[in-house]
């Protein structure tokens, strides 16, 4: 008689039966790998996400309740693992890109040491920039992390200028623009905080909706949608 997923989980938890866990992997590997590949767009990274997901399953089988729907659990873990992997990969690529641009501009070590703390601050908010359906190589100005890095670099340039000098054609000053940049950063961080707090309450369906909105409208609009929906509950 074929064992259910819960039967296999129970046997693996109680008896540490490797054949039971191997059968779970066989059943759900295609699902996990396909979900990961859609999110990270790289076969190598998708394999890494799948391995991480099943490692988490092995470590947490004793915590799964009898009413757990394993496919839903695996999908959520896959999505979160994909965010971590893309965040790491994007961080590496972003640093390499900026280092290349700095070298092309013949920037000095002093220039880089001044910009790097601002980059680190921007990287702390990278999780909200993870477009789950976007290729890592496409991360840049169109994402929140690209926007934040741009704001950080712009602010760094502005603080070296006379704060009362004109900026733009609307009668603004340099200080006005610095204030506007700080306000934008504060708004993004507030949105991120709210979105992060609401993530654990999101249903599988809304994770899928969030991903679709991410692809179509961008990360800011998708996060606003989550805050608008779940913030009212």
SULSULVEN-V432191 format. One record per residue. N is the residue number from 1. RES is the residue in three letters. SS is DSSP state (H for helix, E for strand, C for the rest). PHI is phi in whole degrees, -180 to 180 (NA if undefined). D_FIRST is the distance of its C-alpha to the first C-alpha in Angstrom with 1 decimal. Layout:
n = {N;N}
res = {RES;RES}
ss = {SS;SS}
phi = {PHI;PHI}
d_first = {D_FIRST;D_FIRST}
//
This chain:
n = {1;2;3;4;5;6;7;8;9;10;11;12;13;14;15;16;17;18;19;20;21;22;23;24;25;26;27;28;29;30;31;32;33;34;35;36;37;38;39;40;41;42;43;44;45;46;47;48;49;50;51;52;53;54;55;56;57;58;59;60;61;62;63;64;65;66;67;68;69;70;71;72;73;74;75;76;77;78;79;80;81;82;83;84;85;86;87;88;89;90;91;92;93;94;95;96;97;98;99;100;101;102;103;104;105;106;107;108;109;110;111;112;113;114;115;116;117;118;119;120;121;122;123;124;125;126;127;128;129;130;131;132;133;134;135;136;137;138;139;140;141;142;143;144;145;146;147;148;149;150;151;152;153;154;155;156;157;158;159;160;161;162;163;164;165;166;167;168;169;170;171;172;173;174;175;176;177;178;179;180;181;182;183;184;185;186;187;188;189;190;191;192;193;194;195;196;197;198;199;200;201;202;203;204;205;206;207;208;209;210;211;212;213;214;215;216;217;218;219;220;221;222;223;224;225;226;227;228;229;230;231;232;233}
res = {UNK;UNK;UNK;UNK;UNK;UNK;UNK;UNK;UNK;UNK;UNK;UNK;UNK;UNK;UNK;UNK;UNK;UNK;UNK;UNK;UNK;UNK;UNK;UNK;UNK;UNK;UNK;UNK;UNK;UNK;UNK;UNK;UNK;UNK;UNK;UNK;UNK;UNK;UNK;UNK;UNK;UNK;UNK;UNK;UNK;UNK;UNK;UNK;UNK;UNK;UNK;UNK;UNK;UNK;UNK;UNK;UNK;UNK;UNK;UNK;UNK;UNK;UNK;UNK;UNK;UNK;UNK;UNK;UNK;UNK;UNK;UNK;UNK;UNK;UNK;UNK;UNK;UNK;UNK;UNK;UNK;UNK;UNK;UNK;UNK;UNK;UNK;UNK;UNK;UNK;UNK;UNK;UNK;UNK;UNK;UNK;UNK;UNK;UNK;UNK;UNK;UNK;UNK;UNK;UNK;UNK;UNK;UNK;UNK;UNK;UNK;UNK;UNK;UNK;UNK;UNK;UNK;UNK;UNK;UNK;UNK;UNK;UNK;UNK;UNK;UNK;UNK;UNK;UNK;UNK;UNK;UNK;UNK;UNK;UNK;UNK;UNK;UNK;UNK;UNK;UNK;UNK;UNK;UNK;UNK;UNK;UNK;UNK;UNK;UNK;UNK;UNK;UNK;UNK;UNK;UNK;UNK;UNK;UNK;UNK;UNK;UNK;UNK;UNK;UNK;UNK;UNK;UNK;UNK;UNK;UNK;UNK;UNK;UNK;UNK;UNK;UNK;UNK;UNK;UNK;UNK;UNK;UNK;UNK;UNK;UNK;UNK;UNK;UNK;UNK;UNK;UNK;UNK;UNK;UNK;UNK;UNK;UNK;UNK;UNK;UNK;UNK;UNK;UNK;UNK;UNK;UNK;UNK;UNK;UNK;UNK;UNK;UNK;UNK;UNK;UNK;UNK;UNK;UNK;UNK;UNK;UNK;UNK;UNK;UNK;UNK;UNK;UNK;UNK;UNK;UNK;UNK;UNK}
ss = {C;C;C;C;H;H;H;H;H;H;H;H;H;H;H;C;C;H;H;H;H;H;H;H;H;H;H;H;H;H;H;H;H;H;H;H;H;H;H;H;C;C;H;H;H;H;H;H;H;H;H;H;H;H;H;H;H;H;H;H;H;H;H;C;C;C;C;C;C;H;H;H;H;H;H;H;H;H;H;H;H;H;H;H;H;H;H;H;H;H;H;H;H;H;H;H;H;H;H;H;H;H;H;H;C;C;C;C;H;H;H;H;H;H;H;H;H;H;H;H;H;H;H;C;C;H;H;H;H;C;C;C;C;C;C;H;H;H;C;C;C;C;C;H;H;H;H;H;H;H;H;H;H;H;H;H;H;H;C;C;C;C;C;C;C;E;E;C;C;C;C;E;E;H;H;H;H;H;H;H;H;H;H;H;H;H;H;H;H;H;H;H;H;H;H;H;H;H;H;C;C;C;C;H;H;H;H;H;H;H;H;H;H;H;H;H;H;C;H;H;H;H;H;H;H;H;H;H;H;H;C;C;C}
phi = {NA;-69;-85;-77;-59;-67;-62;-66;-62;-63;-68;-68;-67;-82;-112;52;-78;-65;-66;-67;-68;-61;-68;-63;-63;-60;-68;-115;-62;-62;-61;-66;-64;-64;-63;-65;-64;-64;-91;-105;58;-145;-57;-65;-69;-64;-62;-64;-64;-61;-62;-64;-64;-73;-65;-62;-62;-60;-80;-120;-59;-70;-96;-77;-83;-60;-94;-66;-94;-61;-62;-67;-62;-63;-65;-64;-65;-60;-62;-71;-65;-62;-59;-63;-67;-67;-60;-64;-67;-66;-61;-63;-66;-66;-64;-64;-64;-67;-63;-63;-67;-64;-65;-63;-89;58;-70;-84;-60;-65;-61;-66;-64;-80;-84;-58;-60;-68;-64;-61;-63;-66;-66;-63;-104;-65;-58;-76;-100;-81;-75;-64;-111;-111;-65;-56;-67;-93;-64;176;-64;-80;-108;-62;-64;-63;-64;-65;-64;-61;-64;-65;-68;-62;-63;-60;-72;-70;-66;-85;-101;-66;-63;-95;-75;-63;-140;79;-107;-105;79;-84;-110;-59;-64;-60;-69;-61;-62;-65;-63;-61;-67;-61;-62;-65;-65;-65;-65;-65;-61;-62;-61;-63;-63;-63;-66;-89;-52;-64;-93;-75;-79;-59;-63;-75;-62;-65;-63;-60;-62;-62;-66;-57;-66;-83;-120;103;-69;-64;-63;-66;-66;-61;-62;-63;-63;-64;-75;-84;-68;-89;-84}
d_first = {0.0;3.8;6.3;9.5;12.8;14.0;11.3;12.3;15.9;15.8;14.6;17.2;19.8;19.6;18.9;20.1;17.2;18.4;15.2;13.7;16.9;17.1;13.8;15.5;18.6;17.1;15.8;19.0;21.7;23.0;23.4;25.3;27.4;28.4;29.4;31.3;33.0;34.2;35.8;37.4;38.0;37.8;35.0;36.0;36.1;32.8;31.2;33.0;31.7;28.1;28.5;30.1;27.5;24.6;27.0;27.6;23.9;23.7;26.8;25.8;22.2;23.7;25.7;23.1;22.9;19.8;21.1;21.4;20.5;19.7;21.0;24.2;24.7;24.3;26.8;29.3;29.2;29.5;32.6;34.2;33.7;35.2;38.2;38.8;38.6;40.8;43.2;43.6;44.1;46.4;48.4;48.9;49.9;52.2;54.0;54.4;55.8;58.3;59.3;60.0;62.0;63.9;64.8;65.9;68.2;69.5;68.6;69.7;67.6;69.3;68.1;64.5;64.6;65.9;63.1;60.2;60.0;59.9;57.1;55.2;55.6;54.3;51.3;50.3;49.6;47.7;44.3;45.6;46.5;43.1;42.6;38.8;39.3;42.4;43.0;44.3;47.2;48.4;48.9;52.5;55.1;52.8;50.5;51.4;51.6;54.1;56.0;56.2;57.3;59.9;61.1;61.3;63.3;65.6;66.3;67.1;69.6;71.1;71.8;74.1;76.2;78.9;76.9;79.7;79.8;78.8;75.2;74.4;76.5;75.8;78.3;75.6;76.2;74.2;73.5;72.3;69.7;68.6;68.2;66.1;63.9;63.3;62.4;59.9;58.2;58.2;56.6;53.8;53.1;53.1;50.6;48.4;48.5;47.5;44.7;43.3;43.4;41.5;38.8;36.4;36.6;35.8;32.8;30.5;32.4;35.7;34.8;34.3;37.5;39.3;38.3;39.6;42.8;43.2;43.1;45.4;47.9;47.7;46.6;49.4;48.7;44.9;45.6;48.2;45.7;43.3;46.2;47.5;44.2;42.9;46.4;47.1;44.1}
//
